[in-house]
Each structure stands twice: as C-alpha cells, then as structure tokens.
C-alpha cells in the first residue's frame, strides 16, 4: 500500500464563471479516517464535493487534488470513479428508462472489470437492499424515479456499498431524512468505515455524527477550512453555532 495520503487537497481554488467559490482549501484524508466538514449554507461545502469529483460546471483556477499520490485535478469524473472515488449526492437525480439493477450492473462491471450478468447482479443486490431496509422490488424500478427522499439516500448508500470505493464523499446525505431513515443510512455508512477506506462527510448537523463518529471535524466558511479539531468540535458547534468561529476567522 502506498505511503501517500489517500486524498490531499492543496490550496484549491475553484469558480463558476467569474465567481470564485473555493478560496484556498487545504485538507488531507488518509485511509481509515473519517473527516466531517461542517459549515453554514453557502460556504462552499457542496462545491468542494463536486470539484473533487470533477464536475465540469466548476473551473479549478489554482491548486491541485491528489488521490493516492496522483494529480487528478484535470481528470474526468468517470476516471476518478474508476480510481476508487465515490460521491453520494445531496440531491440524487432520476434517470428514467434505466433500472436500478442495470445501472448498478454497468457501474460495478466497470469498477471491478468483471462482466456481471443481470442474475449475478440481482443476487448481489438482494441482501444489501434488505440490510438497508429497501424493498427488493426497487431493483426493477427506474433509477430514483418515484423514490422518496429517504429511498434516494438509501439508494446512494446501496451504490456505495456495492462499488466499494476507497474514498467515500457524502454530501449532506442526512438532509431531508426522518430519524428512522437517518439511523438506517448512518449505520449502513458506519459499516463501510474500514482501515482501507477514507470518508469525507459533509453535513450541517451533529445528528449524523451521533452514528458515525469522525476522527476529525473541519469548519468550512467562505470557501475554505477555517478551523479543525476532533469530534468534540461538532458538539461545540451544536451548542454555540457557527457565528463565533466565522467571526474569529474574519478578524
């Protein structure tokens, strides 16, 4: 295994058009580590997740992203996925006409280099769907079409479980979930936290971190990390809010 950090973000700046959103992000995530990125609305957290996965809406204007020691700053999203990166979206989109089983068969075959049959894929899906309290009949439904918010988030976790990424980025996966759905999703994600895998969890609230304890918590504001600490930092945010940290960083 390489001695290089799993993910290294160095002085990352990114923009949409003339509007700069990321303003010098520095962050390192290693294997076996769970990092929580917390911050107010509009601070750039979701932009960071999208830039890490190569969303072409954003332009990197300075800095770089290294994954397993390789500079992936200019790499296409599908190439990043094949290297072992995964993004669980905040708002998973519908893909009409593509069933869940066929979508995952294609994704997993590309990721693993194995040409799975539909039957093989269905057998792999069944146990995992039951663990996530998903109706197995969803395997034959079009991707996210007619799914509730909780079902879409469980579907993201299902994909993450089957694809076995080395770096899992969760962009506000807890948003819009009731307490029961949150528990199922969080416990499912917690089972994926292994010494070989790194996690970057983007969230507003402590409640997700009640189920997935991070090793590091970072506060994000105005397009950059303004302070970092251990899991106690998330609890402090819950009690005191962001204002004090943001004001101190602005001084």
C-alpha positions, 0 to 999 in steps of 0.5 A: 500500500502506498505511503501517500495520503489517500486524498490531499487537497492543496490550496484549491481554488475553484469558480463558476464563471467569474465567481470564485467559490473555493478560496484556498482549501487545504485538507488531507484524508488518509485511509481509515479516517473519517473527516466531517466538514461542517459549515453554514449554507453557502460556504462552499461545502457542496462545491468542494464535493463536486470539484473533487469529483470533477464536475465540469460546471466548476473551473479549478483556477489554482491548486491541485487534488491528489488521490493516492499520490496522483494529480487528478485535478484535470481528470474526468469524473468517470476516471476518478470513479474508476480510481476508487472515488465515490460521491453520494449526492445531496440531491440524487437525480432520476434517470428514467428508462434505466433500472436500478439493477442495470445501472448498478450492473454497468457501474460495478462491471466497470469498477471491478472489470468483471462482466456481471450478468443481470442474475449475478447482479440481482443476487448481489443486490438482494441482501444489501437492499434488505440490510438497508431496509429497501424493498427488493422490488426497487431493483426493477424500478427506474433509477430514483424515479418515484423514490422518496427522499429517504429511498434516494439516500438509501439508494446512494448508500446501496451504490456505495456499498456495492462499488466499494470505493476507497474514498467515500464523499457524502454530501449532506446525505442526512438532509431531508431524512426522518430519524428512522431513515437517518439511523438506517443510512448512518449505520449502513455508512458506519459499516463501510468505515474500514482501515482501507477506506477514507470518508469525507462527510459533509453535513450541517448537523451533529445528528449524523455524527451521533452514528458515525463518529469522525476522527476529525471535524473541519469548519468550512466558511467562505470557501475554505477550512477555517478551523479543525479539531476532533469530534468534540468540535461538532458538539461545540458547534451544536451548542454555540453555532457557527457565528463565533468561529466565522467571526474569529476567522474574519478578524 
